């Protein structure tokens, strides 16, 4: 593999990793943004902080995994 192809592969890994990291909070946020009435978390006082915490945990976990596999 040439140096140019190696560099392209590394760039593709980084872009893919960041896309996956940003997808997680986007998914959770869009579900909560749909304003469902039957979501039990909406009537729970800790529902919103739980959603924010969930997004943060998933993002940090994905970041650590990708960093450990040398994608970032």
Residue, then its C-alpha position, 0 to 999 in steps of 0.5 A: x500500500x502506498x503512503x497516499x493510500x495509507x493516509x486516506x485510510x487513516x483519514x477515513x477511519x477518523x471521519x468514521x469514528x467522529x461520525x459514530x461518536x456524533x451519531x449517538x447523541x443525535x439519536x437520543x436527542x431526536x427521540x426525545x425531541x419528538x415530544x411523545x406523550x407516552x414516554x415514561x422518562x418525560x414524567x420522571x424528574x430525572x428523565x432529562x438529566x438521564x438522557x444527557x448523562x446517557x449521551x455523554x457516557x455513550x460519546x465518551x465510551x466510543x471516544x475511548x474505544x476508538x482512541x484505544x484502537x488508534x482510529x483517533 
